[in-house]
Amino acid sequence: MHSQGASGLAADQLENILTEVGARLLAGERIHGGTRSFSLDIELGGAAWRGAVVAGACRLGVCSPEGCPDPARLGDMASHIDHTLLKPDATAADIDQLCAEAMEHRFASVCINSTWVKRCAEILMGSGVLVCTVVGFPLGASLTEVKSYEARRAIEDGACEVDMVLNVGAMKSGMTNLVHADIAAVASTCHGLGARLKVILETCLLTKDEIVRASEIAKAAGADFVKTSTGFSTGGATLEDVALMRRAVGPVLGVKASGGVRTTEDANAMLNAGATRIGASASIAIVGAARSGASGGY
């Protein structure tokens, strides 16, 4: 006799399912005829979701019987935020604090440089908060092989999501085949190891036409998200660019607004423009004001 949650699915049954899915992905097997990553839909009741996280799930999707609500209408702002610390002088103590804050406020993930991935994965294990890292950061000009290696090492250390920087120079040179191949190689690495890929376009350096084309290329190459900015260039996310990216990729792919999102008002505007994820270092100010009903930020 096995203990069961409200879903009627025993913990060991869930673990066996997730183990089998992971083995099939690692073996390069196609699931549902596609090569992209996929989500496993299991109805979990009560606190059964905790067992799924402990068993190895990187993300859980929660819907009511009437279906999933529009992301921009969800009440918990924190679930849309990647709590971010990418400063070069971030210390181990800073990273530990970031993780503690992420668990307290239930952010979607922590987004950190790859040197801290293993530490964060150990701290956050079983918490439901994901580990996200960056690749080819912040310039995007690394060789494809280097980006793929960075992604692989980070995932092996515990990253569930990888934010890679577009080869901006190649994009602006019209070398779209190179851009596609660059993204596709990292996407293959990520999906083969069960992680998601976001592509940072660095929109402040692109024309509007280039933003649209880069978004389309990222989608065709297998990315799971397109993202506006590194936060280390000449500008951050704008409502116009987020809306443009959403139109370019359609309703399914994720869109992450990052760079300069500092208040609840900023975050809500980005979500309403089409973003499904926010990258921010002002996360606590944003959610604190959202929960108190103020516009917040600093």
N, C-alpha and C positions, 0 to 999 in steps of 0.2 A: 504494500500500500504506500503510495507516494502522496505527500502533501500537495494540494493544488490551490491555485488562486481562484478568484471568481470566474475566470475564463474557463476553468476546467482543465487547463494545460499544466501538467506537472513540471517542476523546475528541471528535472533531468531530461524530460522530453524536449523542452525548449533548448536546453544546452546541446542535445544531440542534433536538433535541427540546425542551430547556428554553426555547430562544428562541421556538419555536412556541407552547408552552404559555403563556408570559408574554404574547405578543402577543394570544392569544385571550382571556386574562383581562382585559387592558387594554381590549380592544374590547367587554367586557361580555358575551362569549359564555357561554352556559351549558354547563357540562361535566357529563356524566352526568345531565342533567335538573335539576341543583340550582343554587342561587345561592350556596351556601356555598363556602368555600375547600376545596381538596382536596389529596390527596397523590398524587404520581406514584411508582408502585412499579416500580423497576428493580433487577434483581439485579446487584449489583456485587461483584466478587471482589477479594481482595488489597487493594491501596492505591487501587483505582479510585474510591473515595468521594471522594478529594481532588479529582479532576477534576470531580466533580459540584458540589462546593462552589465551586471556582474558576469554573465555568460559570454559577453563579448560584443554586444550590439553597439555600434557607433552612434546610432540615432534612432529615436522612436518618434513616429508620427502619431498624433493624437487627434481623433475626429469624433464628433458627436454622431449619433445615429442619423442625423439629418445631413451629414457631410461636413467637410472641413470648411471653416470660415475663411473669408478673405484675410490674408496675413495682416493687412493694414488695419483690420478691425479687431484683432486679438487684444485682449485686455492686458496681458503681461508683456510689457515692453522688453524686459530682460531677456526673454526667450529669443529675441531677434538680434541680440548684441554679441559680437565677438569682443570680449574684454581684452584690450590690446596694450602690449608693452614691447616696443621694438627699438627703443633707444639703445645706442651702443654702450652706454654706461650703466645699464640696468644691472643690479647686483643680485646675488642669490636671495638675499633678504627681500628685495623688491619683487622677485618672481614668486617667492613663497606668499607674500602678501597678496599678489595678484590672484593666485589660486584660492586663497582664503576668501577673498572678496567674491570671486566667481561662484564659489560654492554657497556662500551666504545669500547672494542675490539671484542665483540660478540663471547665470548667463549661458548663452548657447555654447560658448567656447572661451578659452584663453588663446590669444594669438601672440606667439612669441618667436624669437629667433631659434634656429634649430639646435643650438648648443644647450638650450633649456628644455627640450622636448621630453627627454627621459625623466628629468626631475619632475616636470609637471604631470606626466602620465602616472608616475608613482603616487603623487599627492592626490590626484583627482580620480584614481581608480575607484570605480563603483559609484561615483557621485552623480553621474549623468551629464557632467560638464565635459565637453570634448576638448581635445588638444589640436590646435591649428598652428601651422608654421608657414614660413615663407621660403621661396626658392627663387634663385636668380635675383635676389633682392639687394638693392632697390633699383638697379639699372636695367635688368632684363637682357643684358648683352652677353651673358655667359653662353658657352657652347651647350648645345642640346644635351650632350652626354653628361655634362656636369650637372645640369638641372635635373636630369633623370636620376643621377646618383644621389644628389641631395634629397630628392623626394623619397627614394628607396630607403636611405638611411634614417630619415625622419620617421617614416612609417614603421620601420622596424623598431625604432625607439618608442613608438606609441602614438604618433600623430594619426588622427582620423581625417583631417582635412589639410590640404596643401594649397597655398596661395602663390602661384608662380607669376612672375612679371613677364609680360609680353616683350618680344624682341622689337622694341619701339623703332629702332633704326631701320630694321628690315621692313617693318610695316610702312614707314614713311618713304622707303626706297621702292615701294611697289613689289617687294619680293614676297608675294603672298604664299607661294608654295613653301618657302622656307618657314614662314610664320606658322602655317598649317602643320608642317612636319614637326616643328618645335613643340607645339601644344600637344599634338597627337602622341608624341613619344612620352611626354610626361603623363598624359592622361592614361596611356597604356600601363605605365608603371603604377600609378595610383590605383587604378581599377583592378589591376591584377593582384594587388595587396589589400583590396577592400576599402580604400580611402576615396574621398571626394577631391575634385580639383576645381579651384577657382582661378581664373585668369585675370590678372591686374592689367588693365589697358593703359593706365596712366593717361587719362583723358585730357588732362591739361596740355599735353604735348601733341595731341592729335586734332585734325580738323573734324568737323561733324561727319563728313563722308567717311573719313578713316575710322571714326568710332563705330559707325554702322557696319562697315566692312570687317573690322576687327572682331566685333561681336558675332557676326555671321560666321567668320572663320573659326572662332573659339567654339561655337555651337557645333559646327560641322566636324571639328577635330575631336569632339568628345568631352569638352569641358562640362562641368555641372553647374558652374556659376560664371558670370562675368562680374568684374569688380572695377570700380572707378579708378582708385588711386593708391599709391604707396604711402602718401603722407610725407614723402621726402623730396618731392619735386616742387614745381612752381605753383601748384594749386591742388585743391581737393575736389570733393564731390559737388556737383551742382544738380539742381532739380531738372534742368533741361537735359543734361547728359544722362541722368538716370532714366528719365522717360524715353529718351532716344534708344538707350540700350534695351529697355523692356520691349519696345516695339520691334527692335531688330531680332531679339531672340525668341519672342513669343511668350506665351503664358506659362510654360513648363520650367524652363531653366531658372535658376536663382540669379538674382541681381544684388550685389553687395555695394552699398554706398559707404565709402571710407574716405577720411580726410576732411577735417573741418566740421564734423558733426559733433556739436558740443552741448546742445540743449534738447529738451524734450520736444520743443517746437520743431527744431531741425530734424530730429529723428522721425517724428510723425509725418512731416512733409515729404521726407525721402520714401517712407513706406507707402504713402498715398500716391507718390509719383511712379511706383512700381518696384521699389526695393523690397527684398525679402529678408535681408540681413544688413545690419549696421556694424561697421568697424569703428570703434571709438576708444579713446583713452579716458574720456570724460564720462565713462559708463555709469558710475555711481551717482554723479550729479543728474544724469539723464533719467535714470530709473527712480531716484529719490523724488524728483520733481513730478514725474509721471504718476507716482503713487499718491503724492500729496495734492495732485491736481493743478500744480503750478507749471510754468514754462521752463524754469530751471536752467542749470548749466553754469558755466563760469567764463 
